[in-house]
Amino acid sequence: MSHKNLAFHKINLIICGAATLIIIIGFLLMSGPATTFEGFEPDIFSARRIKLAPVVCMIGFVLMIFGILYPAKNRNNRENK
């Protein structure tokens, strides 16, 4: 299979893979103990879960969009040959 038939090139896949890892890290930062009927858990309002984790996820989503739209270099040169 030649590279002409692929929608993404190697650099696109590397960027998308890094973005996926960043998104997973953001969701792991959001996780933690939950409030139950037995008691209130004040950690649900921590800065890590409310501020840091959503920002990390947003960075991952923006990086994913960039990875999808990133043009591979020399794409036109390969198609002309």
PDB file with SEQRES, HELIX, SHEET and CRYST1 records, atoms N, CA, C and O in Angstrom:
SEQRES   1 A   81  MET SER HIS LYS ASN LEU ALA PHE HIS LYS ILE ASN LEU          
SEQRES   2 A   81  ILE ILE CYS GLY ALA ALA THR LEU ILE ILE ILE ILE GLY          
SEQRES   3 A   81  PHE LEU LEU MET SER GLY PRO ALA THR THR PHE GLU GLY          
SEQRES   4 A   81  PHE GLU PRO ASP ILE PHE SER ALA ARG ARG ILE LYS LEU          
SEQRES   5 A   81  ALA PRO VAL VAL CYS MET ILE GLY PHE VAL LEU MET ILE          
SEQRES   6 A   81  PHE GLY ILE LEU TYR PRO ALA LYS ASN ARG ASN ASN ARG          
SEQRES   7 A   81  GLU ASN LYS                                                  
HELIX    1 AA1 HIS A    3  ASN A    5  5                                   3    
HELIX    2 AA2 LYS A   10  MET A   30  1                                  21    
HELIX    3 AA3 PRO A   42  PHE A   45  5                                   4    
HELIX    4 AA4 ALA A   47  ALA A   47  1                                   1    
HELIX    5 AA5 ARG A   48  LEU A   52  3                                   5    
HELIX    6 AA6 ALA A   53  LEU A   69  1                                  17    
HELIX    7 AA7 ARG A   75  ASN A   80  1                                   6    
CRYST1    1.000    1.000    1.000  90.00  90.00  90.00 P 1           1          
ATOM      1  N   MET A   1       0.847  -1.173   0.000  1.00  0.00           N  
ATOM      2  CA  MET A   1       0.000   0.000   0.000  1.00  0.00           C  
ATOM      3  C   MET A   1       0.893   1.237   0.000  1.00  0.00           C  
ATOM      4  O   MET A   1       1.793   1.359   0.831  1.00  0.00           O  
ATOM      5  N   SER A   2       0.649   2.131  -0.911  1.00  0.00           N  
ATOM      6  CA  SER A   2       1.483   3.320  -1.012  1.00  0.00           C  
ATOM      7  C   SER A   2       0.961   4.419  -0.093  1.00  0.00           C  
ATOM      8  O   SER A   2      -0.168   4.364   0.393  1.00  0.00           O  
ATOM      9  N   HIS A   3       1.812   5.415   0.132  1.00  0.00           N  
ATOM     10  CA  HIS A   3       1.431   6.527   0.989  1.00  0.00           C  
ATOM     11  C   HIS A   3       0.397   7.430   0.337  1.00  0.00           C  
ATOM     12  O   HIS A   3      -0.229   8.237   1.024  1.00  0.00           O  
ATOM     13  N   LYS A   4       0.205   7.316  -0.949  1.00  0.00           N  
ATOM     14  CA  LYS A   4      -0.779   8.157  -1.636  1.00  0.00           C  
ATOM     15  C   LYS A   4      -2.202   7.800  -1.218  1.00  0.00           C  
ATOM     16  O   LYS A   4      -3.092   8.649  -1.278  1.00  0.00           O  
ATOM     17  N   ASN A   5      -2.426   6.567  -0.797  1.00  0.00           N  
ATOM     18  CA  ASN A   5      -3.773   6.124  -0.453  1.00  0.00           C  
ATOM     19  C   ASN A   5      -4.140   6.412   1.000  1.00  0.00           C  
ATOM     20  O   ASN A   5      -5.308   6.282   1.365  1.00  0.00           O  
ATOM     21  N   LEU A   6      -3.186   6.796   1.831  1.00  0.00           N  
ATOM     22  CA  LEU A   6      -3.460   7.037   3.233  1.00  0.00           C  
ATOM     23  C   LEU A   6      -3.958   8.458   3.465  1.00  0.00           C  
ATOM     24  O   LEU A   6      -3.464   9.404   2.852  1.00  0.00           O  
ATOM     25  N   ALA A   7      -4.933   8.601   4.349  1.00  0.00           N  
ATOM     26  CA  ALA A   7      -5.456   9.927   4.660  1.00  0.00           C  
ATOM     27  C   ALA A   7      -4.497  10.707   5.550  1.00  0.00           C  
ATOM     28  O   ALA A   7      -4.377  11.925   5.419  1.00  0.00           O  
ATOM     29  N   PHE A   8      -3.808  10.002   6.463  1.00  0.00           N  
ATOM     30  CA  PHE A   8      -2.877  10.642   7.386  1.00  0.00           C  
ATOM     31  C   PHE A   8      -1.474  10.121   7.147  1.00  0.00           C  
ATOM     32  O   PHE A   8      -1.279   8.964   6.773  1.00  0.00           O  
ATOM     33  N   HIS A   9      -0.509  10.984   7.366  1.00  0.00           N  
ATOM     34  CA  HIS A   9       0.883  10.578   7.275  1.00  0.00           C  
ATOM     35  C   HIS A   9       1.412  10.305   8.671  1.00  0.00           C  
ATOM     36  O   HIS A   9       0.681  10.432   9.653  1.00  0.00           O  
ATOM     37  N   LYS A  10       2.658   9.937   8.758  1.00  0.00           N  
ATOM     38  CA  LYS A  10       3.251   9.532  10.028  1.00  0.00           C  
ATOM     39  C   LYS A  10       3.178  10.651  11.065  1.00  0.00           C  
ATOM     40  O   LYS A  10       2.855  10.391  12.224  1.00  0.00           O  
ATOM     41  N   ILE A  11       3.468  11.868  10.677  1.00  0.00           N  
ATOM     42  CA  ILE A  11       3.456  12.986  11.625  1.00  0.00           C  
ATOM     43  C   ILE A  11       2.051  13.242  12.153  1.00  0.00           C  
ATOM     44  O   ILE A  11       1.886  13.578  13.325  1.00  0.00           O  
ATOM     45  N   ASN A  12       1.033  13.087  11.303  1.00  0.00           N  
ATOM     46  CA  ASN A  12      -0.345  13.250  11.747  1.00  0.00           C  
ATOM     47  C   ASN A  12      -0.704  12.212  12.809  1.00  0.00           C  
ATOM     48  O   ASN A  12      -1.354  12.530  13.804  1.00  0.00           O  
ATOM     49  N   LEU A  13      -0.278  10.979  12.590  1.00  0.00           N  
ATOM     50  CA  LEU A  13      -0.589   9.916  13.544  1.00  0.00           C  
ATOM     51  C   LEU A  13       0.156  10.114  14.860  1.00  0.00           C  
ATOM     52  O   LEU A  13      -0.376   9.797  15.923  1.00  0.00           O  
ATOM     53  N   ILE A  14       1.374  10.633  14.802  1.00  0.00           N  
ATOM     54  CA  ILE A  14       2.129  10.897  16.032  1.00  0.00           C  
ATOM     55  C   ILE A  14       1.452  12.006  16.839  1.00  0.00           C  
ATOM     56  O   ILE A  14       1.320  11.893  18.058  1.00  0.00           O  
ATOM     57  N   ILE A  15       1.030  13.064  16.174  1.00  0.00           N  
ATOM     58  CA  ILE A  15       0.355  14.170  16.865  1.00  0.00           C  
ATOM     59  C   ILE A  15      -0.970  13.695  17.461  1.00  0.00           C  
ATOM     60  O   ILE A  15      -1.293  14.045  18.596  1.00  0.00           O  
ATOM     61  N   CYS A  16      -1.732  12.910  16.721  1.00  0.00           N  
ATOM     62  CA  CYS A  16      -3.008  12.404  17.231  1.00  0.00           C  
ATOM     63  C   CYS A  16      -2.794  11.440  18.398  1.00  0.00           C  
ATOM     64  O   CYS A  16      -3.592  11.423  19.335  1.00  0.00           O  
ATOM     65  N   GLY A  17      -1.737  10.646  18.352  1.00  0.00           N  
ATOM     66  CA  GLY A  17      -1.433   9.748  19.465  1.00  0.00           C  
ATOM     67  C   GLY A  17      -1.065  10.519  20.719  1.00  0.00           C  
ATOM     68  O   GLY A  17      -1.504  10.168  21.814  1.00  0.00           O  
ATOM     69  N   ALA A  18      -0.263  11.567  20.572  1.00  0.00           N  
ATOM     70  CA  ALA A  18       0.095  12.409  21.719  1.00  0.00           C  
ATOM     71  C   ALA A  18      -1.139  13.105  22.283  1.00  0.00           C  
ATOM     72  O   ALA A  18      -1.286  13.229  23.499  1.00  0.00           O  
ATOM     73  N   ALA A  19      -2.018  13.555  21.405  1.00  0.00           N  
ATOM     74  CA  ALA A  19      -3.252  14.203  21.858  1.00  0.00           C  
ATOM     75  C   ALA A  19      -4.135  13.221  22.628  1.00  0.00           C  
ATOM     76  O   ALA A  19      -4.742  13.594  23.632  1.00  0.00           O  
ATOM     77  N   THR A  20      -4.210  11.993  22.174  1.00  0.00           N  
ATOM     78  CA  THR A  20      -4.998  10.984  22.874  1.00  0.00           C  
ATOM     79  C   THR A  20      -4.446  10.738  24.272  1.00  0.00           C  
ATOM     80  O   THR A  20      -5.213  10.618  25.228  1.00  0.00           O  
ATOM     81  N   LEU A  21      -3.131  10.662  24.401  1.00  0.00           N  
ATOM     82  CA  LEU A  21      -2.522  10.475  25.719  1.00  0.00           C  
ATOM     83  C   LEU A  21      -2.802  11.667  26.634  1.00  0.00           C  
ATOM     84  O   LEU A  21      -3.060  11.476  27.822  1.00  0.00           O  
ATOM     85  N   ILE A  22      -2.756  12.877  26.112  1.00  0.00           N  
ATOM     86  CA  ILE A  22      -3.039  14.068  26.915  1.00  0.00           C  
ATOM     87  C   ILE A  22      -4.493  14.076  27.372  1.00  0.00           C  
ATOM     88  O   ILE A  22      -4.778  14.452  28.509  1.00  0.00           O  
ATOM     89  N   ILE A  23      -5.412  13.671  26.510  1.00  0.00           N  
ATOM     90  CA  ILE A  23      -6.828  13.606  26.878  1.00  0.00           C  
ATOM     91  C   ILE A  23      -7.034  12.564  27.975  1.00  0.00           C  
ATOM     92  O   ILE A  23      -7.776  12.812  28.925  1.00  0.00           O  
ATOM     93  N   ILE A  24      -6.396  11.415  27.860  1.00  0.00           N  
ATOM     94  CA  ILE A  24      -6.510  10.378  28.889  1.00  0.00           C  
ATOM     95  C   ILE A  24      -5.958  10.876  30.215  1.00  0.00           C  
ATOM     96  O   ILE A  24      -6.551  10.625  31.265  1.00  0.00           O  
ATOM     97  N   ILE A  25      -4.826  11.584  30.183  1.00  0.00           N  
ATOM     98  CA  ILE A  25      -4.267  12.154  31.410  1.00  0.00           C  
ATOM     99  C   ILE A  25      -5.247  13.150  32.031  1.00  0.00           C  
ATOM    100  O   ILE A  25      -5.410  13.177  33.251  1.00  0.00           O  
ATOM    101  N   GLY A  26      -5.892  13.957  31.211  1.00  0.00           N  
ATOM    102  CA  GLY A  26      -6.887  14.903  31.729  1.00  0.00           C  
ATOM    103  C   GLY A  26      -8.046  14.205  32.408  1.00  0.00           C  
ATOM    104  O   GLY A  26      -8.501  14.645  33.464  1.00  0.00           O  
ATOM    105  N   PHE A  27      -8.531  13.120  31.818  1.00  0.00           N  
ATOM    106  CA  PHE A  27      -9.627  12.386  32.442  1.00  0.00           C  
ATOM    107  C   PHE A  27      -9.178  11.687  33.724  1.00  0.00           C  
ATOM    108  O   PHE A  27      -9.958  11.569  34.670  1.00  0.00           O  
ATOM    109  N   LEU A  28      -7.941  11.229  33.764  1.00  0.00           N  
ATOM    110  CA  LEU A  28      -7.429  10.629  34.995  1.00  0.00           C  
ATOM    111  C   LEU A  28      -7.290  11.677  36.099  1.00  0.00           C  
ATOM    112  O   LEU A  28      -7.514  11.378  37.272  1.00  0.00           O  
ATOM    113  N   LEU A  29      -6.923  12.898  35.727  1.00  0.00           N  
ATOM    114  CA  LEU A  29      -6.869  13.967  36.719  1.00  0.00           C  
ATOM    115  C   LEU A  29      -8.244  14.311  37.271  1.00  0.00           C  
ATOM    116  O   LEU A  29      -8.358  14.745  38.417  1.00  0.00           O  
ATOM    117  N   MET A  30      -9.286  14.123  36.476  1.00  0.00           N  
ATOM    118  CA  MET A  30     -10.652  14.384  36.942  1.00  0.00           C  
ATOM    119  C   MET A  30     -11.174  13.315  37.883  1.00  0.00           C  
ATOM    120  O   MET A  30     -12.096  13.569  38.658  1.00  0.00           O  
ATOM    121  N   SER A  31     -10.602  12.135  37.828  1.00  0.00           N  
ATOM    122  CA  SER A  31     -11.118  11.044  38.640  1.00  0.00           C  
ATOM    123  C   SER A  31     -10.716  11.211  40.098  1.00  0.00           C  
ATOM    124  O   SER A  31      -9.780  11.940  40.425  1.00  0.00           O  
ATOM    125  N   GLY A  32     -11.435  10.529  40.949  1.00  0.00           N  
ATOM    126  CA  GLY A  32     -11.151  10.588  42.373  1.00  0.00           C  
ATOM    127  C   GLY A  32     -12.348  10.068  43.154  1.00  0.00           C  
ATOM    128  O   GLY A  32     -13.326   9.598  42.573  1.00  0.00           O  
ATOM    129  N   PRO A  33     -12.261  10.155  44.463  1.00  0.00           N  
ATOM    130  CA  PRO A  33     -13.368   9.646  45.285  1.00  0.00           C  
ATOM    131  C   PRO A  33     -14.625  10.486  45.099  1.00  0.00           C  
ATOM    132  O   PRO A  33     -14.554  11.692  44.866  1.00  0.00           O  
ATOM    133  N   ALA A  34     -15.754   9.842  45.205  1.00  0.00           N  
ATOM    134  CA  ALA A  34     -17.043  10.505  45.035  1.00  0.00           C  
ATOM    135  C   ALA A  34     -17.728  10.669  46.382  1.00  0.00           C  
ATOM    136  O   ALA A  34     -17.393   9.976  47.344  1.00  0.00           O  
ATOM    137  N   THR A  35     -18.679  11.577  46.451  1.00  0.00           N  
ATOM    138  CA  THR A  35     -19.492  11.748  47.638  1.00  0.00           C  
ATOM    139  C   THR A  35     -20.502  10.605  47.709  1.00  0.00           C  
ATOM    140  O   THR A  35     -21.130  10.251  46.712  1.00  0.00           O  
ATOM    141  N   THR A  36     -20.644  10.044  48.891  1.00  0.00           N  
ATOM    142  CA  THR A  36     -21.593   8.948  49.094  1.00  0.00           C  
ATOM    143  C   THR A  36     -22.653   9.391  50.100  1.00  0.00           C  
ATOM    144  O   THR A  36     -22.606  10.504  50.622  1.00  0.00           O  
ATOM    145  N   PHE A  37     -23.609   8.497  50.361  1.00  0.00           N  
ATOM    146  CA  PHE A  37     -24.648   8.795  51.350  1.00  0.00           C  
ATOM    147  C   PHE A  37     -24.073   8.847  52.764  1.00  0.00           C  
ATOM    148  O   PHE A  37     -24.624   9.516  53.638  1.00  0.00           O  
ATOM    149  N   GLU A  38     -22.967   8.141  52.986  1.00  0.00           N  
ATOM    150  CA  GLU A  38     -22.375   8.109  54.320  1.00  0.00           C  
ATOM    151  C   GLU A  38     -21.633   9.399  54.668  1.00  0.00           C  
ATOM    152  O   GLU A  38     -21.555   9.770  55.839  1.00  0.00           O  
ATOM    153  N   GLY A  39     -21.087  10.087  53.661  1.00  0.00           N  
ATOM    154  CA  GLY A  39     -20.337  11.296  53.983  1.00  0.00           C  
ATOM    155  C   GLY A  39     -20.010  12.121  52.756  1.00  0.00           C  
ATOM    156  O   GLY A  39     -20.009  11.630  51.627  1.00  0.00           O  
ATOM    157  N   PHE A  40     -19.734  13.382  53.011  1.00  0.00           N  
ATOM    158  CA  PHE A  40     -19.392  14.328  51.946  1.00  0.00           C  
ATOM    159  C   PHE A  40     -17.895  14.263  51.685  1.00  0.00           C  
ATOM    160  O   PHE A  40     -17.098  14.217  52.622  1.00  0.00           O  
ATOM    161  N   GLU A  41     -17.518  14.259  50.429  1.00  0.00           N  
ATOM    162  CA  GLU A  41     -16.113  14.247  50.030  1.00  0.00           C  
ATOM    163  C   GLU A  41     -15.758  15.627  49.487  1.00  0.00           C  
ATOM    164  O   GLU A  41     -16.188  15.969  48.385  1.00  0.00           O  
ATOM    165  N   PRO A  42     -14.983  16.437  50.228  1.00  0.00           N  
ATOM    166  CA  PRO A  42     -14.659  17.794  49.752  1.00  0.00           C  
ATOM    167  C   PRO A  42     -13.687  17.812  48.575  1.00  0.00           C  
ATOM    168  O   PRO A  42     -13.500  18.858  47.954  1.00  0.00           O  
ATOM    169  N   ASP A  43     -13.068  16.679  48.258  1.00  0.00           N  
ATOM    170  CA  ASP A  43     -12.114  16.630  47.149  1.00  0.00           C  
ATOM    171  C   ASP A  43     -12.790  16.828  45.789  1.00  0.00           C  
ATOM    172  O   ASP A  43     -12.109  17.081  44.796  1.00  0.00           O  
ATOM    173  N   ILE A  44     -14.115  16.716  45.732  1.00  0.00           N  
ATOM    174  CA  ILE A  44     -14.780  16.910  44.439  1.00  0.00           C  
ATOM    175  C   ILE A  44     -14.685  18.360  43.976  1.00  0.00           C  
ATOM    176  O   ILE A  44     -14.907  18.648  42.800  1.00  0.00           O  
ATOM    177  N   PHE A  45     -14.359  19.268  44.879  1.00  0.00           N  
ATOM    178  CA  PHE A  45     -14.223  20.679  44.524  1.00  0.00           C  
ATOM    179  C   PHE A  45     -12.767  21.129  44.504  1.00  0.00           C  
ATOM    180  O   PHE A  45     -12.497  22.325  44.618  1.00  0.00           O  
ATOM    181  N   SER A  46     -11.831  20.209  44.363  1.00  0.00           N  
ATOM    182  CA  SER A  46     -10.421  20.585  44.360  1.00  0.00           C  
ATOM    183  C   SER A  46     -10.067  21.278  43.042  1.00  0.00           C  
ATOM    184  O   SER A  46     -10.734  21.090  42.025  1.00  0.00           O  
ATOM    185  N   ALA A  47      -9.012  22.074  43.084  1.00  0.00           N  
ATOM    186  CA  ALA A  47      -8.578  22.806  41.892  1.00  0.00           C  
ATOM    187  C   ALA A  47      -8.106  21.847  40.799  1.00  0.00           C  
ATOM    188  O   ALA A  47      -8.240  22.146  39.613  1.00  0.00           O  
ATOM    189  N   ARG A  48      -7.561  20.713  41.188  1.00  0.00           N  
ATOM    190  CA  ARG A  48      -7.101  19.726  40.208  1.00  0.00           C  
ATOM    191  C   ARG A  48      -8.276  19.211  39.375  1.00  0.00           C  
ATOM    192  O   ARG A  48      -8.151  19.060  38.160  1.00  0.00           O  
ATOM    193  N   ARG A  49      -9.406  18.943  40.011  1.00  0.00           N  
ATOM    194  CA  ARG A  49     -10.552  18.361  39.311  1.00  0.00           C  
ATOM    195  C   ARG A  49     -11.399  19.400  38.582  1.00  0.00           C  
ATOM    196  O   ARG A  49     -12.065  19.069  37.601  1.00  0.00           O  
ATOM    197  N   ILE A  50     -11.385  20.646  39.043  1.00  0.00           N  
ATOM    198  CA  ILE A  50     -12.258  21.663  38.456  1.00  0.00           C  
ATOM    199  C   ILE A  50     -11.519  22.545  37.458  1.00  0.00           C  
ATOM    200  O   ILE A  50     -12.109  22.969  36.464  1.00  0.00           O  
ATOM    201  N   LYS A  51     -10.239  22.832  37.700  1.00  0.00           N  
ATOM    202  CA  LYS A  51      -9.506  23.760  36.842  1.00  0.00           C  
ATOM    203  C   LYS A  51      -8.469  23.071  35.965  1.00  0.00           C  
ATOM    204  O   LYS A  51      -8.466  23.244  34.747  1.00  0.00           O  
ATOM    205  N   LEU A  52      -7.603  22.300  36.576  1.00  0.00           N  
ATOM    206  CA  LEU A  52      -6.466  21.729  35.845  1.00  0.00           C  
ATOM    207  C   LEU A  52      -6.904  20.665  34.835  1.00  0.00           C  
ATOM    208  O   LEU A  52      -6.493  20.712  33.675  1.00  0.00           O  
ATOM    209  N   ALA A  53      -7.717  19.725  35.255  1.00  0.00           N  
ATOM    210  CA  ALA A  53      -8.105  18.611  34.379  1.00  0.00           C  
ATOM    211  C   ALA A  53      -8.862  19.065  33.134  1.00  0.00           C  
ATOM    212  O   ALA A  53      -8.546  18.587  32.044  1.00  0.00           O  
ATOM    213  N   PRO A  54      -9.845  19.961  33.236  1.00  0.00           N  
ATOM    214  CA  PRO A  54     -10.504  20.416  32.000  1.00  0.00           C  
ATOM    215  C   PRO A  54      -9.566  21.160  31.049  1.00  0.00           C  
ATOM    216  O   PRO A  54      -9.705  21.051  29.831  1.00  0.00           O  
ATOM    217  N   VAL A  55      -8.615  21.914  31.598  1.00  0.00           N  
ATOM    218  CA  VAL A  55      -7.662  22.623  30.736  1.00  0.00           C  
ATOM    219  C   VAL A  55      -6.767  21.624  30.014  1.00  0.00           C  
ATOM    220  O   VAL A  55      -6.476  21.799  28.831  1.00  0.00           O  
ATOM    221  N   VAL A  56      -6.326  20.577  30.710  1.00  0.00           N  
ATOM    222  CA  VAL A  56      -5.495  19.547  30.089  1.00  0.00           C  
ATOM    223  C   VAL A  56      -6.284  18.837  28.988  1.00  0.00           C  
ATOM    224  O   VAL A  56      -5.751  18.586  27.908  1.00  0.00           O  
ATOM    225  N   CYS A  57      -7.547  18.515  29.256  1.00  0.00           N  
ATOM    226  CA  CYS A  57      -8.383  17.876  28.222  1.00  0.00           C  
ATOM    227  C   CYS A  57      -8.586  18.797  27.026  1.00  0.00           C  
ATOM    228  O   CYS A  57      -8.544  18.342  25.883  1.00  0.00           O  
ATOM    229  N   MET A  58      -8.803  20.069  27.270  1.00  0.00           N  
ATOM    230  CA  MET A  58      -9.003  21.012  26.166  1.00  0.00           C  
ATOM    231  C   MET A  58      -7.744  21.119  25.312  1.00  0.00           C  
ATOM    232  O   MET A  58      -7.830  21.180  24.086  1.00  0.00           O  
ATOM    233  N   ILE A  59      -6.583  21.141  25.947  1.00  0.00           N  
ATOM    234  CA  ILE A  59      -5.328  21.159  25.197  1.00  0.00           C  
ATOM    235  C   ILE A  59      -5.222  19.907  24.331  1.00  0.00           C  
ATOM    236  O   ILE A  59      -4.781  19.979  23.184  1.00  0.00           O  
ATOM    237  N   GLY A  60      -5.622  18.767  24.876  1.00  0.00           N  
ATOM    238  CA  GLY A  60      -5.595  17.530  24.104  1.00  0.00           C  
ATOM    239  C   GLY A  60      -6.537  17.565  22.914  1.00  0.00           C  
ATOM    240  O   GLY A  60      -6.184  17.096  21.832  1.00  0.00           O  
ATOM    241  N   PHE A  61      -7.728  18.113  23.099  1.00  0.00           N  
ATOM    242  CA  PHE A  61      -8.684  18.189  21.996  1.00  0.00           C  
ATOM    243  C   PHE A  61      -8.206  19.161  20.904  1.00  0.00           C  
ATOM    244  O   PHE A  61      -8.362  18.886  19.714  1.00  0.00           O  
ATOM    245  N   VAL A  62      -7.629  20.285  21.313  1.00  0.00           N  
ATOM    246  CA  VAL A  62      -7.093  21.235  20.326  1.00  0.00           C  
ATOM    247  C   VAL A  62      -5.929  20.605  19.569  1.00  0.00           C  
ATOM    248  O   VAL A  62      -5.810  20.774  18.356  1.00  0.00           O  
ATOM    249  N   LEU A  63      -5.070  19.881  20.283  1.00  0.00           N  
ATOM    250  CA  LEU A  63      -3.955  19.204  19.634  1.00  0.00           C  
ATOM    251  C   LEU A  63      -4.458  18.121  18.668  1.00  0.00           C  
ATOM    252  O   LEU A  63      -3.844  17.893  17.625  1.00  0.00           O  
ATOM    253  N   MET A  64      -5.549  17.464  19.002  1.00  0.00           N  
ATOM    254  CA  MET A  64      -6.126  16.453  18.110  1.00  0.00           C  
ATOM    255  C   MET A  64      -6.612  17.107  16.812  1.00  0.00           C  
ATOM    256  O   MET A  64      -6.374  16.582  15.724  1.00  0.00           O  
ATOM    257  N   ILE A  65      -7.284  18.237  16.927  1.00  0.00           N  
ATOM    258  CA  ILE A  65      -7.740  18.955  15.732  1.00  0.00           C  
ATOM    259  C   ILE A  65      -6.540  19.394  14.894  1.00  0.00           C  
ATOM    260  O   ILE A  65      -6.562  19.284  13.668  1.00  0.00           O  
ATOM    261  N   PHE A  66      -5.488  19.893  15.560  1.00  0.00           N  
ATOM    262  CA  PHE A  66      -4.277  20.289  14.849  1.00  0.00           C  
ATOM    263  C   PHE A  66      -3.647  19.086  14.153  1.00  0.00           C  
ATOM    264  O   PHE A  66      -3.176  19.203  13.022  1.00  0.00           O  
ATOM    265  N   GLY A  67      -3.633  17.933  14.817  1.00  0.00           N  
ATOM    266  CA  GLY A  67      -3.051  16.728  14.220  1.00  0.00           C  
ATOM    267  C   GLY A  67      -3.818  16.251  12.999  1.00  0.00           C  
ATOM    268  O   GLY A  67      -3.229  15.722  12.056  1.00  0.00           O  
ATOM    269  N   ILE A  68      -5.112  16.434  13.016  1.00  0.00           N  
ATOM    270  CA  ILE A  68      -5.929  16.021  11.869  1.00  0.00           C  
ATOM    271  C   ILE A  68      -5.730  16.980  10.696  1.00  0.00           C  
ATOM    272  O   ILE A  68      -5.663  16.547   9.545  1.00  0.00           O  
ATOM    273  N   LEU A  69      -5.637  18.265  10.980  1.00  0.00           N  
ATOM    274  CA  LEU A  69      -5.558  19.268   9.920  1.00  0.00           C  
ATOM    275  C   LEU A  69      -4.139  19.580   9.467  1.00  0.00           C  
ATOM    276  O   LEU A  69      -3.960  20.301   8.485  1.00  0.00           O  
ATOM    277  N   TYR A  70      -3.128  19.061  10.152  1.00  0.00           N  
ATOM    278  CA  TYR A  70      -1.734  19.379   9.831  1.00  0.00           C  
ATOM    279  C   TYR A  70      -1.369  18.846   8.450  1.00  0.00           C  
ATOM    280  O   TYR A  70      -1.505  17.651   8.188  1.00  0.00           O  
ATOM    281  N   PRO A  71      -0.905  19.730   7.564  1.00  0.00           N  
ATOM    282  CA  PRO A  71      -0.527  19.254   6.228  1.00  0.00           C  
ATOM    283  C   PRO A  71       0.868  18.626   6.254  1.00  0.00           C  
ATOM    284  O   PRO A  71       1.800  19.198   6.820  1.00  0.00           O  
ATOM    285  N   ALA A  72       1.004  17.476   5.655  1.00  0.00           N  
ATOM    286  CA  ALA A  72       2.306  16.815   5.583  1.00  0.00           C  
ATOM    287  C   ALA A  72       3.174  17.521   4.564  1.00  0.00           C  
ATOM    288  O   ALA A  72       2.699  17.906   3.495  1.00  0.00           O  
ATOM    289  N   LYS A  73       4.426  17.690   4.884  1.00  0.00           N  
ATOM    290  CA  LYS A  73       5.351  18.354   3.965  1.00  0.00           C  
ATOM    291  C   LYS A  73       5.638  17.437   2.777  1.00  0.00           C  
ATOM    292  O   LYS A  73       5.634  16.213   2.909  1.00  0.00           O  
ATOM    293  N   ASN A  74       5.884  18.036   1.634  1.00  0.00           N  
ATOM    294  CA  ASN A  74       6.187  17.331   0.388  1.00  0.00           C  
ATOM    295  C   ASN A  74       5.033  16.475  -0.107  1.00  0.00           C  
ATOM    296  O   ASN A  74       5.249  15.563  -0.904  1.00  0.00           O  
ATOM    297  N   ARG A  75       3.834  16.741   0.335  1.00  0.00           N  
ATOM    298  CA  ARG A  75       2.679  15.974  -0.137  1.00  0.00           C  
ATOM    299  C   ARG A  75       2.445  16.245  -1.618  1.00  0.00           C  
ATOM    300  O   ARG A  75       2.140  15.318  -2.369  1.00  0.00           O  
ATOM    301  N   ASN A  76       2.583  17.496  -2.052  1.00  0.00           N  
ATOM    302  CA  ASN A  76       2.370  17.835  -3.467  1.00  0.00           C  
ATOM    303  C   ASN A  76       3.471  17.279  -4.344  1.00  0.00           C  
ATOM    304  O   ASN A  76       3.215  16.883  -5.481  1.00  0.00           O  
ATOM    305  N   ASN A  77       4.699  17.242  -3.831  1.00  0.00           N  
ATOM    306  CA  ASN A  77       5.805  16.713  -4.626  1.00  0.00           C  
ATOM    307  C   ASN A  77       5.637  15.221  -4.877  1.00  0.00           C  
ATOM    308  O   ASN A  77       5.971  14.738  -5.959  1.00  0.00           O  
ATOM    309  N   ARG A  78       5.135  14.498  -3.916  1.00  0.00           N  
ATOM    310  CA  ARG A  78       4.936  13.055  -4.092  1.00  0.00           C  
ATOM    311  C   ARG A  78       3.814  12.762  -5.078  1.00  0.00           C  
ATOM    312  O   ARG A  78       3.893  11.805  -5.847  1.00  0.00           O  
ATOM    313  N   GLU A  79       2.758  13.591  -5.055  1.00  0.00           N  
ATOM    314  CA  GLU A  79       1.636  13.342  -5.941  1.00  0.00           C  
ATOM    315  C   GLU A  79       1.965  13.677  -7.389  1.00  0.00           C  
ATOM    316  O   GLU A  79       1.396  13.078  -8.301  1.00  0.00           O  
ATOM    317  N   ASN A  80       2.873  14.621  -7.615  1.00  0.00           N  
ATOM    318  CA  ASN A  80       3.219  15.018  -8.977  1.00  0.00           C  
ATOM    319  C   ASN A  80       4.133  14.012  -9.665  1.00  0.00           C  
ATOM    320  O   ASN A  80       4.191  13.981 -10.894  1.00  0.00           O  
ATOM    321  N   LYS A  81       4.840  13.198  -8.911  1.00  0.00           N  
ATOM    322  CA  LYS A  81       5.797  12.250  -9.515  1.00  0.00           C  
ATOM    323  C   LYS A  81       5.139  11.003 -10.029  1.00  0.00           C  
ATOM    324  O   LYS A  81       5.815  10.121 -10.559  1.00  0.00           O  
TER     325      LYS A  81                                                      
END                                                                             
